Amino acid sequence: MRLKGKTAFITGGNSGIGLATARLFIAEGAKVTITGRNQRTLDAAAAELGPDLLAVQADLQDVPAIERAVSRAVEAFGKLDIVFANAGVVGATPVGGTSLEAFERIIKTNLTGAFFTVQAAAAHLNDRASIILNGSVHAVMGMPGFSAYAATKGAVRSMTRVLASELAPRGIRVNQVTPGAHRTGIWSEFAPDAAAMDALEKGIAATVPLRRMGEADEAAAVVLFLASDASSNVTAAEIVVDGGMTGAPFGAPIHGAR
């Protein structure tokens, strides 16, 4: 077991990559606290994963709520060895059609919330702990209509390096996992039914050299590597999990690759 005796805190752990990571961490011996906004999915995760999981309702736009969630995690399982600042929201913010409220919601959740998750946890981290931030290929792709989301992920990319430098004297490692398109509930806003999702998947697969969307478990496996002692000399690093979409784009079918 790669995380035996470890304690972990995962934001947005009630669905998608966060839930897949919580499931994997527990299988590897960790005790895990997850946060989320939806009490129903938090309850479902707790029922599935059992006594080694603590589920706490918290919205990352509410900094005191993040602090309370960290305190509950420490009360339940002790000081933290792993923090996965995973939670985020996506939404279109096209020029000429975006309200200040919509723009700031994404910034506050994805960027401000990630920073204050780390800050709330910092005093409760064991030396040589591991922090993983969740990025996105949107930071470099220039996708039209997604300025706020891309801005947050570009900022997280920079912040990862600052935090790695700042926390290095304690032996705390800070890294980033950068997913591409993975099959999670985040797509429901853009593909509300099975037919729409099938069409979306086919369109995305055409832009990916490996010719498919990723699975949440595949991203979780990379988070596990960064959380475990297998990456003990890795910090300020970014691991991209996107099937080659950003690193080898001309290998994708849309560019005529065979």
C-alpha atoms as an extended CHARMM CRD file, in Angstrom:
* protein
*
       258  EXT
         1         1  MET       CA              0.0000000000        0.0000000000        0.0000000000  PROA      1               0.0000000000
         2         2  ARG       CA              1.6120000000        3.2110000000       -1.1970000000  PROA      2               0.0000000000
         3         3  LEU       CA             -0.2300000000        5.5510000000        1.2080000000  PROA      3               0.0000000000
         4         4  LYS       CA             -0.4650000000        3.3980000000        4.3150000000  PROA      4               0.0000000000
         5         5  GLY       CA             -0.8040000000        5.5860000000        7.4080000000  PROA      5               0.0000000000
         6         6  LYS       CA             -1.1760000000        8.7860000000        5.3510000000  PROA      6               0.0000000000
         7         7  THR       CA             -3.9280000000       11.3860000000        5.6400000000  PROA      7               0.0000000000
         8         8  ALA       CA             -5.2900000000       13.2870000000        2.6570000000  PROA      8               0.0000000000
         9         9  PHE       CA             -7.5530000000       16.2820000000        2.0030000000  PROA      9               0.0000000000
        10        10  ILE       CA             -9.2590000000       16.5290000000       -1.3940000000  PROA      10              0.0000000000
        11        11  THR       CA            -11.4660000000       19.4000000000       -2.5100000000  PROA      11              0.0000000000
        12        12  GLY       CA            -14.2030000000       18.4860000000       -4.9560000000  PROA      12              0.0000000000
        13        13  GLY       CA            -13.8540000000       14.8620000000       -3.9170000000  PROA      13              0.0000000000
        14        14  ASN       CA            -17.5130000000       14.0110000000       -4.4040000000  PROA      14              0.0000000000
        15        15  SER       CA            -17.3560000000       13.5460000000       -8.1850000000  PROA      15              0.0000000000
        16        16  GLY       CA            -15.1130000000       13.1130000000      -11.2070000000  PROA      16              0.0000000000
        17        17  ILE       CA            -11.3520000000       13.0720000000      -10.7880000000  PROA      17              0.0000000000
        18        18  GLY       CA            -11.6270000000       14.0260000000       -7.1070000000  PROA      18              0.0000000000
        19        19  LEU       CA            -13.8270000000       11.0470000000       -6.2670000000  PROA      19              0.0000000000
        20        20  ALA       CA            -11.6800000000        8.6880000000       -8.3310000000  PROA      20              0.0000000000
        21        21  THR       CA             -8.6450000000        9.9460000000       -6.4210000000  PROA      21              0.0000000000
        22        22  ALA       CA            -10.3250000000        9.5320000000       -3.0240000000  PROA      22              0.0000000000
        23        23  ARG       CA            -11.2710000000        5.9720000000       -3.9710000000  PROA      23              0.0000000000
        24        24  LEU       CA             -7.7140000000        5.1740000000       -5.0490000000  PROA      24              0.0000000000
        25        25  PHE       CA             -6.1170000000        6.8140000000       -2.0100000000  PROA      25              0.0000000000
        26        26  ILE       CA             -8.2670000000        4.7550000000        0.3600000000  PROA      26              0.0000000000
        27        27  ALA       CA             -7.4460000000        1.5790000000       -1.5490000000  PROA      27              0.0000000000
        28        28  GLU       CA             -3.7730000000        2.4810000000       -1.0460000000  PROA      28              0.0000000000
        29        29  GLY       CA             -4.1750000000        2.8320000000        2.7410000000  PROA      29              0.0000000000
        30        30  ALA       CA             -4.9330000000        6.5220000000        3.3100000000  PROA      30              0.0000000000
        31        31  LYS       CA             -7.5870000000        8.1860000000        5.4080000000  PROA      31              0.0000000000
        32        32  VAL       CA             -9.2570000000       10.8320000000        3.2760000000  PROA      32              0.0000000000
        33        33  THR       CA            -11.3660000000       13.9360000000        3.8190000000  PROA      33              0.0000000000
        34        34  ILE       CA            -13.2730000000       15.2310000000        0.8280000000  PROA      34              0.0000000000
        35        35  THR       CA            -15.1890000000       18.4450000000        0.3310000000  PROA      35              0.0000000000
        36        36  GLY       CA            -17.9570000000       19.3320000000       -2.0810000000  PROA      36              0.0000000000
        37        37  ARG       CA            -21.0000000000       21.5530000000       -2.4160000000  PROA      37              0.0000000000
        38        38  ASN       CA            -23.5650000000       18.8150000000       -3.0560000000  PROA      38              0.0000000000
        39        39  GLN       CA            -24.6330000000       17.0180000000        0.1080000000  PROA      39              0.0000000000
        40        40  ARG       CA            -26.3000000000       14.1890000000       -1.8300000000  PROA      40              0.0000000000
        41        41  THR       CA            -23.1170000000       13.2200000000       -3.6790000000  PROA      41              0.0000000000
        42        42  LEU       CA            -21.0670000000       13.6630000000       -0.5120000000  PROA      42              0.0000000000
        43        43  ASP       CA            -23.3690000000       11.2200000000        1.2670000000  PROA      43              0.0000000000
        44        44  ALA       CA            -23.0840000000        8.7650000000       -1.6360000000  PROA      44              0.0000000000
        45        45  ALA       CA            -19.2860000000        8.9300000000       -1.5160000000  PROA      45              0.0000000000
        46        46  ALA       CA            -19.3030000000        8.3500000000        2.2500000000  PROA      46              0.0000000000
        47        47  ALA       CA            -21.6030000000        5.3580000000        1.8710000000  PROA      47              0.0000000000
        48        48  GLU       CA            -19.3870000000        3.8690000000       -0.8330000000  PROA      48              0.0000000000
        49        49  LEU       CA            -15.9820000000        4.4550000000        0.7420000000  PROA      49              0.0000000000
        50        50  GLY       CA            -16.6970000000        3.7670000000        4.3990000000  PROA      50              0.0000000000
        51        51  PRO       CA            -15.0300000000        4.7810000000        7.6680000000  PROA      51              0.0000000000
        52        52  ASP       CA            -11.7400000000        5.9040000000        6.1280000000  PROA      52              0.0000000000
        53        53  LEU       CA            -13.5820000000        8.7600000000        4.3920000000  PROA      53              0.0000000000
        54        54  LEU       CA            -14.8760000000       11.9760000000        5.9510000000  PROA      54              0.0000000000
        55        55  ALA       CA            -17.1880000000       14.0180000000        3.7070000000  PROA      55              0.0000000000
        56        56  VAL       CA            -17.5780000000       17.7310000000        4.4990000000  PROA      56              0.0000000000
        57        57  GLN       CA            -19.8380000000       20.1860000000        2.7140000000  PROA      57              0.0000000000
        58        58  ALA       CA            -17.9120000000       23.3260000000        1.7130000000  PROA      58              0.0000000000
        59        59  ASP       CA            -17.9470000000       25.8690000000       -1.0990000000  PROA      59              0.0000000000
        60        60  LEU       CA            -14.4960000000       27.0730000000       -2.1430000000  PROA      60              0.0000000000
        61        61  GLN       CA            -15.8490000000       30.6060000000       -2.5420000000  PROA      61              0.0000000000
        62        62  ASP       CA            -16.3300000000       30.6100000000        1.2460000000  PROA      62              0.0000000000
        63        63  VAL       CA            -12.8500000000       30.7950000000        2.8090000000  PROA      63              0.0000000000
        64        64  PRO       CA            -14.0340000000       30.2270000000        6.4090000000  PROA      64              0.0000000000
        65        65  ALA       CA            -15.8070000000       27.0770000000        5.1820000000  PROA      65              0.0000000000
        66        66  ILE       CA            -12.5130000000       25.7910000000        3.7380000000  PROA      66              0.0000000000
        67        67  GLU       CA            -10.7970000000       26.4750000000        7.0530000000  PROA      67              0.0000000000
        68        68  ARG       CA            -13.5340000000       24.6430000000        8.9580000000  PROA      68              0.0000000000
        69        69  ALA       CA            -13.2740000000       21.6690000000        6.6190000000  PROA      69              0.0000000000
        70        70  VAL       CA             -9.5150000000       21.4210000000        7.1710000000  PROA      70              0.0000000000
        71        71  SER       CA            -10.0320000000       21.6230000000       10.9320000000  PROA      71              0.0000000000
        72        72  ARG       CA            -12.5690000000       18.7940000000       10.7900000000  PROA      72              0.0000000000
        73        73  ALA       CA            -10.1560000000       16.6820000000        8.7540000000  PROA      73              0.0000000000
        74        74  VAL       CA             -7.3860000000       17.1630000000       11.3040000000  PROA      74              0.0000000000
        75        75  GLU       CA             -9.7380000000       16.4320000000       14.2040000000  PROA      75              0.0000000000
        76        76  ALA       CA            -10.8610000000       13.2040000000       12.5380000000  PROA      76              0.0000000000
        77        77  PHE       CA             -7.6040000000       11.8090000000       11.1550000000  PROA      77              0.0000000000
        78        78  GLY       CA             -4.6770000000       13.9070000000       12.4210000000  PROA      78              0.0000000000
        79        79  LYS       CA             -2.2040000000       16.1430000000       10.5980000000  PROA      79              0.0000000000
        80        80  LEU       CA             -2.2160000000       16.0660000000        6.8130000000  PROA      80              0.0000000000
        81        81  ASP       CA              0.2590000000       14.3540000000        4.4980000000  PROA      81              0.0000000000
        82        82  ILE       CA             -1.4780000000       15.1040000000        1.1980000000  PROA      82              0.0000000000
        83        83  VAL       CA             -3.5880000000       17.9570000000       -0.1640000000  PROA      83              0.0000000000
        84        84  PHE       CA             -5.2040000000       17.7080000000       -3.5780000000  PROA      84              0.0000000000
        85        85  ALA       CA             -6.6690000000       21.1140000000       -4.4930000000  PROA      85              0.0000000000
        86        86  ASN       CA             -8.8920000000       19.6450000000       -7.1440000000  PROA      86              0.0000000000
        87        87  ALA       CA            -12.2460000000       21.4220000000       -7.0550000000  PROA      87              0.0000000000
        88        88  GLY       CA            -13.1410000000       23.7160000000       -9.8930000000  PROA      88              0.0000000000
        89        89  VAL       CA            -15.9620000000       24.9930000000      -12.0320000000  PROA      89              0.0000000000
        90        90  VAL       CA            -16.1160000000       25.5500000000      -15.7610000000  PROA      90              0.0000000000
        91        91  GLY       CA            -18.2330000000       27.9710000000      -17.7140000000  PROA      91              0.0000000000
        92        92  ALA       CA            -18.1870000000       29.9580000000      -20.9190000000  PROA      92              0.0000000000
        93        93  THR       CA            -17.1990000000       33.6270000000      -20.5730000000  PROA      93              0.0000000000
        94        94  PRO       CA            -17.2530000000       35.0590000000      -24.1050000000  PROA      94              0.0000000000
        95        95  VAL       CA            -16.3440000000       38.6720000000      -24.6910000000  PROA      95              0.0000000000
        96        96  GLY       CA            -19.5420000000       40.6890000000      -24.9230000000  PROA      96              0.0000000000
        97        97  GLY       CA            -21.6870000000       38.1040000000      -23.2060000000  PROA      97              0.0000000000
        98        98  THR       CA            -20.2910000000       37.6800000000      -19.7040000000  PROA      98              0.0000000000
        99        99  SER       CA            -21.4420000000       39.1540000000      -16.4260000000  PROA      99              0.0000000000
       100       100  LEU       CA            -19.0580000000       40.1660000000      -13.6650000000  PROA      100             0.0000000000
       101       101  GLU       CA            -20.7570000000       37.6490000000      -11.3840000000  PROA      101             0.0000000000
       102       102  ALA       CA            -20.1640000000       34.7460000000      -13.7970000000  PROA      102             0.0000000000
       103       103  PHE       CA            -16.5180000000       35.7200000000      -14.3460000000  PROA      103             0.0000000000
       104       104  GLU       CA            -15.7570000000       36.1630000000      -10.6440000000  PROA      104             0.0000000000
       105       105  ARG       CA            -17.4450000000       32.8730000000       -9.6930000000  PROA      105             0.0000000000
       106       106  ILE       CA            -14.8860000000       30.9790000000      -11.7650000000  PROA      106             0.0000000000
       107       107  ILE       CA            -11.9560000000       33.0230000000      -10.4620000000  PROA      107             0.0000000000
       108       108  LYS       CA            -13.0180000000       32.6780000000       -6.8310000000  PROA      108             0.0000000000
       109       109  THR       CA            -13.5150000000       28.9250000000       -7.0560000000  PROA      109             0.0000000000
       110       110  ASN       CA            -10.6520000000       27.8090000000       -9.2520000000  PROA      110             0.0000000000
       111       111  LEU       CA             -7.9010000000       30.2220000000       -8.2240000000  PROA      111             0.0000000000
       112       112  THR       CA             -8.7400000000       31.9560000000       -4.9470000000  PROA      112             0.0000000000
       113       113  GLY       CA            -10.2180000000       28.7380000000       -3.5750000000  PROA      113             0.0000000000
       114       114  ALA       CA             -7.1190000000       26.7400000000       -4.4980000000  PROA      114             0.0000000000
       115       115  PHE       CA             -4.8020000000       29.2180000000       -2.7840000000  PROA      115             0.0000000000
       116       116  PHE       CA             -6.8540000000       29.3670000000        0.3930000000  PROA      116             0.0000000000
       117       117  THR       CA             -7.1200000000       25.5820000000        0.4740000000  PROA      117             0.0000000000
       118       118  VAL       CA             -3.3290000000       25.4260000000        0.6230000000  PROA      118             0.0000000000
       119       119  GLN       CA             -3.1680000000       28.2660000000        3.1380000000  PROA      119             0.0000000000
       120       120  ALA       CA             -5.7540000000       26.6600000000        5.4040000000  PROA      120             0.0000000000
       121       121  ALA       CA             -3.8910000000       23.3560000000        5.2970000000  PROA      121             0.0000000000
       122       122  ALA       CA             -0.3460000000       24.7130000000        5.6300000000  PROA      122             0.0000000000
       123       123  ALA       CA             -0.1860000000       24.8500000000        9.4190000000  PROA      123             0.0000000000
       124       124  HSD       CA             -1.5890000000       21.3210000000        9.6230000000  PROA      124             0.0000000000
       125       125  LEU       CA              0.7950000000       19.6830000000        7.1510000000  PROA      125             0.0000000000
       126       126  ASN       CA              3.4240000000       17.2310000000        8.2380000000  PROA      126             0.0000000000
       127       127  ASP       CA              6.9010000000       18.0450000000        7.0210000000  PROA      127             0.0000000000
       128       128  ARG       CA              7.6080000000       16.3440000000        3.6770000000  PROA      128             0.0000000000
       129       129  ALA       CA              3.9220000000       16.4530000000        2.7890000000  PROA      129             0.0000000000
       130       130  SER       CA              2.7140000000       16.5870000000       -0.8110000000  PROA      130             0.0000000000
       131       131  ILE       CA              0.4100000000       19.1900000000       -2.3440000000  PROA      131             0.0000000000
       132       132  ILE       CA             -1.0950000000       18.6470000000       -5.7780000000  PROA      132             0.0000000000
       133       133  LEU       CA             -2.9590000000       21.3690000000       -7.6680000000  PROA      133             0.0000000000
       134       134  ASN       CA             -5.3490000000       20.5640000000      -10.4970000000  PROA      134             0.0000000000
       135       135  GLY       CA             -4.6190000000       22.4700000000      -13.6820000000  PROA      135             0.0000000000
       136       136  SER       CA             -5.9990000000       22.1630000000      -17.2010000000  PROA      136             0.0000000000
       137       137  VAL       CA             -4.8340000000       22.1420000000      -20.7890000000  PROA      137             0.0000000000
       138       138  HSD       CA             -7.0190000000       25.2490000000      -21.1930000000  PROA      138             0.0000000000
       139       139  ALA       CA             -4.0760000000       27.1920000000      -19.7370000000  PROA      139             0.0000000000
       140       140  VAL       CA             -2.2690000000       26.8650000000      -23.0710000000  PROA      140             0.0000000000
       141       141  MET       CA             -4.9090000000       26.0560000000      -25.7080000000  PROA      141             0.0000000000
       142       142  GLY       CA             -6.5150000000       29.4460000000      -26.3130000000  PROA      142             0.0000000000
       143       143  MET       CA            -10.0340000000       27.9920000000      -26.4810000000  PROA      143             0.0000000000
       144       144  PRO       CA            -12.4540000000       30.7430000000      -27.6090000000  PROA      144             0.0000000000
       145       145  GLY       CA            -15.0430000000       31.7700000000      -25.0510000000  PROA      145             0.0000000000
       146       146  PHE       CA            -13.2800000000       30.4520000000      -21.9440000000  PROA      146             0.0000000000
       147       147  SER       CA            -11.1660000000       33.3920000000      -20.7770000000  PROA      147             0.0000000000
       148       148  ALA       CA            -11.9760000000       33.0880000000      -17.0770000000  PROA      148             0.0000000000
       149       149  TYR       CA            -11.4120000000       29.3370000000      -16.8890000000  PROA      149             0.0000000000
       150       150  ALA       CA             -8.1700000000       29.5260000000      -18.8760000000  PROA      150             0.0000000000
       151       151  ALA       CA             -6.9610000000       32.4410000000      -16.7710000000  PROA      151             0.0000000000
       152       152  THR       CA             -7.4860000000       30.5130000000      -13.5470000000  PROA      152             0.0000000000
       153       153  LYS       CA             -5.6260000000       27.4880000000      -14.8390000000  PROA      153             0.0000000000
       154       154  GLY       CA             -2.7550000000       29.5790000000      -16.1490000000  PROA      154             0.0000000000
       155       155  ALA       CA             -2.5400000000       31.2510000000      -12.7590000000  PROA      155             0.0000000000
       156       156  VAL       CA             -2.6020000000       27.8980000000      -10.9500000000  PROA      156             0.0000000000
       157       157  ARG       CA              0.2800000000       26.8010000000      -13.1520000000  PROA      157             0.0000000000
       158       158  SER       CA              2.3360000000       29.7880000000      -12.0060000000  PROA      158             0.0000000000
       159       159  MET       CA              1.2030000000       29.4890000000       -8.4040000000  PROA      159             0.0000000000
       160       160  THR       CA              2.3550000000       25.8680000000       -8.2560000000  PROA      160             0.0000000000
       161       161  ARG       CA              5.9240000000       26.9980000000       -8.7780000000  PROA      161             0.0000000000
       162       162  VAL       CA              5.6870000000       29.7920000000       -6.2010000000  PROA      162             0.0000000000
       163       163  LEU       CA              4.2270000000       27.4670000000       -3.5840000000  PROA      163             0.0000000000
       164       164  ALA       CA              6.8790000000       24.8460000000       -4.3310000000  PROA      164             0.0000000000
       165       165  SER       CA              9.5860000000       27.4130000000       -3.6110000000  PROA      165             0.0000000000
       166       166  GLU       CA              7.8540000000       28.7890000000       -0.5390000000  PROA      166             0.0000000000
       167       167  LEU       CA              7.2330000000       25.4130000000        1.1170000000  PROA      167             0.0000000000
       168       168  ALA       CA             10.4820000000       23.7080000000        0.1260000000  PROA      168             0.0000000000
       169       169  PRO       CA             12.2390000000       24.5040000000        3.4420000000  PROA      169             0.0000000000
       170       170  ARG       CA              9.7800000000       22.1310000000        5.1410000000  PROA      170             0.0000000000
       171       171  GLY       CA             10.3960000000       19.4420000000        2.5630000000  PROA      171             0.0000000000
       172       172  ILE       CA              6.8430000000       19.9200000000        1.2770000000  PROA      172             0.0000000000
       173       173  ARG       CA              6.4910000000       19.1850000000       -2.4110000000  PROA      173             0.0000000000
       174       174  VAL       CA              4.0320000000       21.0870000000       -4.6330000000  PROA      174             0.0000000000
       175       175  ASN       CA              3.1670000000       19.7850000000       -8.0770000000  PROA      175             0.0000000000
       176       176  GLN       CA              0.4220000000       20.0320000000      -10.6680000000  PROA      176             0.0000000000
       177       177  VAL       CA             -1.5770000000       17.4720000000      -12.5930000000  PROA      177             0.0000000000
       178       178  THR       CA             -2.9260000000       18.8690000000      -15.8600000000  PROA      178             0.0000000000
       179       179  PRO       CA             -5.8270000000       16.8960000000      -17.2930000000  PROA      179             0.0000000000
       180       180  GLY       CA             -7.1230000000       17.1370000000      -20.7960000000  PROA      180             0.0000000000
       181       181  ALA       CA            -10.6180000000       15.9380000000      -21.6390000000  PROA      181             0.0000000000
       182       182  HSD       CA            -11.7220000000       13.2330000000      -19.2170000000  PROA      182             0.0000000000
       183       183  ARG       CA            -15.0540000000       11.4800000000      -19.0440000000  PROA      183             0.0000000000
       184       184  THR       CA            -16.6140000000       13.1290000000      -15.9750000000  PROA      184             0.0000000000
       185       185  GLY       CA            -19.7840000000       14.9940000000      -15.0610000000  PROA      185             0.0000000000
       186       186  ILE       CA            -18.1940000000       18.3480000000      -15.9320000000  PROA      186             0.0000000000
       187       187  TRP       CA            -19.4720000000       17.9110000000      -19.4900000000  PROA      187             0.0000000000
       188       188  SER       CA            -23.1700000000       17.8430000000      -18.5220000000  PROA      188             0.0000000000
       189       189  GLU       CA            -23.4710000000       21.5800000000      -19.1550000000  PROA      189             0.0000000000
       190       190  PHE       CA            -22.4050000000       21.0890000000      -22.7690000000  PROA      190             0.0000000000
       191       191  ALA       CA            -23.8630000000       17.6140000000      -23.4540000000  PROA      191             0.0000000000
       192       192  PRO       CA            -27.1270000000       17.1810000000      -21.5380000000  PROA      192             0.0000000000
       193       193  ASP       CA            -28.0540000000       13.7440000000      -22.9280000000  PROA      193             0.0000000000
       194       194  ALA       CA            -26.3870000000       10.5430000000      -24.1490000000  PROA      194             0.0000000000
       195       195  ALA       CA            -26.5860000000       11.4310000000      -27.8290000000  PROA      195             0.0000000000
       196       196  ALA       CA            -25.0230000000       14.8360000000      -27.2710000000  PROA      196             0.0000000000
       197       197  MET       CA            -22.2910000000       13.2940000000      -25.1250000000  PROA      197             0.0000000000
       198       198  ASP       CA            -21.5240000000       10.7010000000      -27.7900000000  PROA      198             0.0000000000
       199       199  ALA       CA            -21.1500000000       13.4320000000      -30.3860000000  PROA      199             0.0000000000
       200       200  LEU       CA            -18.9680000000       15.4740000000      -28.0360000000  PROA      200             0.0000000000
       201       201  GLU       CA            -16.7100000000       12.5040000000      -27.3260000000  PROA      201             0.0000000000
       202       202  LYS       CA            -16.2340000000       11.8040000000      -31.0250000000  PROA      202             0.0000000000
       203       203  GLY       CA            -15.3600000000       15.4330000000      -31.6730000000  PROA      203             0.0000000000
       204       204  ILE       CA            -12.8410000000       15.5240000000      -28.8370000000  PROA      204             0.0000000000
       205       205  ALA       CA            -11.3140000000       12.1640000000      -29.7830000000  PROA      205             0.0000000000
       206       206  ALA       CA            -10.4940000000       13.5740000000      -33.2180000000  PROA      206             0.0000000000
       207       207  THR       CA             -8.2220000000       16.1520000000      -31.5540000000  PROA      207             0.0000000000
       208       208  VAL       CA             -6.3690000000       13.6470000000      -29.3420000000  PROA      208             0.0000000000
       209       209  PRO       CA             -3.4030000000       11.6110000000      -30.6190000000  PROA      209             0.0000000000
       210       210  LEU       CA             -4.4840000000        8.6480000000      -28.4710000000  PROA      210             0.0000000000
       211       211  ARG       CA             -7.9270000000        9.0180000000      -30.1000000000  PROA      211             0.0000000000
       212       212  ARG       CA            -10.1060000000        8.9980000000      -26.9970000000  PROA      212             0.0000000000
       213       213  MET       CA            -11.1510000000       10.9080000000      -23.8950000000  PROA      213             0.0000000000
       214       214  GLY       CA             -9.4150000000        9.9760000000      -20.6900000000  PROA      214             0.0000000000
       215       215  GLU       CA            -10.9720000000        8.2450000000      -17.7040000000  PROA      215             0.0000000000
       216       216  ALA       CA            -11.0270000000        9.8200000000      -14.2470000000  PROA      216             0.0000000000
       217       217  ASP       CA             -9.0580000000        6.8370000000      -12.9050000000  PROA      217             0.0000000000
       218       218  GLU       CA             -6.1890000000        7.6540000000      -15.2620000000  PROA      218             0.0000000000
       219       219  ALA       CA             -5.8190000000       11.1620000000      -13.8700000000  PROA      219             0.0000000000
       220       220  ALA       CA             -6.1700000000        9.8090000000      -10.3250000000  PROA      220             0.0000000000
       221       221  ALA       CA             -3.2530000000        7.4420000000      -10.9260000000  PROA      221             0.0000000000
       222       222  VAL       CA             -1.0050000000       10.4130000000      -11.7050000000  PROA      222             0.0000000000
       223       223  VAL       CA             -2.1980000000       12.2220000000       -8.5680000000  PROA      223             0.0000000000
       224       224  LEU       CA             -1.3240000000        9.0770000000       -6.5910000000  PROA      224             0.0000000000
       225       225  PHE       CA              2.2020000000        9.1470000000       -8.0060000000  PROA      225             0.0000000000
       226       226  LEU       CA              2.6420000000       12.7820000000       -6.9780000000  PROA      226             0.0000000000
       227       227  ALA       CA              1.1770000000       12.0830000000       -3.5310000000  PROA      227             0.0000000000
       228       228  SER       CA              3.3330000000        9.0450000000       -2.8400000000  PROA      228             0.0000000000
       229       229  ASP       CA              6.9810000000        8.5670000000       -1.9260000000  PROA      229             0.0000000000
       230       230  ALA       CA              7.5810000000        7.4090000000       -5.5130000000  PROA      230             0.0000000000
       231       231  SER       CA              7.8580000000       11.1200000000       -6.3960000000  PROA      231             0.0000000000
       232       232  SER       CA              9.9030000000       12.0930000000       -3.3480000000  PROA      232             0.0000000000
       233       233  ASN       CA             12.3250000000       14.2490000000       -5.3640000000  PROA      233             0.0000000000
       234       234  VAL       CA              9.6900000000       15.8210000000       -7.6190000000  PROA      234             0.0000000000
       235       235  THR       CA              8.4910000000       19.3540000000       -6.9210000000  PROA      235             0.0000000000
       236       236  ALA       CA              7.3900000000       22.3520000000       -9.0290000000  PROA      236             0.0000000000
       237       237  ALA       CA              6.5470000000       19.8670000000      -11.7750000000  PROA      237             0.0000000000
       238       238  GLU       CA              3.5550000000       19.6080000000      -14.0840000000  PROA      238             0.0000000000
       239       239  ILE       CA              2.3740000000       16.2600000000      -15.4180000000  PROA      239             0.0000000000
       240       240  VAL       CA              0.0440000000       16.5640000000      -18.3800000000  PROA      240             0.0000000000
       241       241  VAL       CA             -2.5770000000       13.8190000000      -18.7710000000  PROA      241             0.0000000000
       242       242  ASP       CA             -4.2230000000       14.6120000000      -22.0890000000  PROA      242             0.0000000000
       243       243  GLY       CA             -3.4880000000       11.7960000000      -24.5170000000  PROA      243             0.0000000000
       244       244  GLY       CA             -0.9810000000       13.9930000000      -26.3240000000  PROA      244             0.0000000000
       245       245  MET       CA             -3.4400000000       16.7850000000      -27.1770000000  PROA      245             0.0000000000
       246       246  THR       CA             -1.0950000000       19.6220000000      -26.2400000000  PROA      246             0.0000000000
       247       247  GLY       CA              2.2980000000       17.9340000000      -26.5340000000  PROA      247             0.0000000000
       248       248  ALA       CA              1.8620000000       16.2230000000      -29.9080000000  PROA      248             0.0000000000
       249       249  PRO       CA             -1.2180000000       17.8170000000      -31.4950000000  PROA      249             0.0000000000
       250       250  PHE       CA             -0.2950000000       16.8440000000      -35.0540000000  PROA      250             0.0000000000
       251       251  GLY       CA             -0.6090000000       13.2030000000      -34.0660000000  PROA      251             0.0000000000
       252       252  ALA       CA             -4.3810000000       13.6510000000      -33.8140000000  PROA      252             0.0000000000
       253       253  PRO       CA             -6.7950000000       12.3820000000      -36.4710000000  PROA      253             0.0000000000
       254       254  ILE       CA             -8.0630000000       15.9040000000      -37.1510000000  PROA      254             0.0000000000
       255       255  HSD       CA             -4.6260000000       16.7140000000      -38.5920000000  PROA      255             0.0000000000
       256       256  GLY       CA             -4.6610000000       13.6730000000      -40.8400000000  PROA      256             0.0000000000
       257       257  ALA       CA             -2.5550000000       11.3840000000      -38.6380000000  PROA      257             0.0000000000
       258       258  ARG       CA             -2.9800000000        7.7010000000      -39.4770000000  PROA      258             0.0000000000
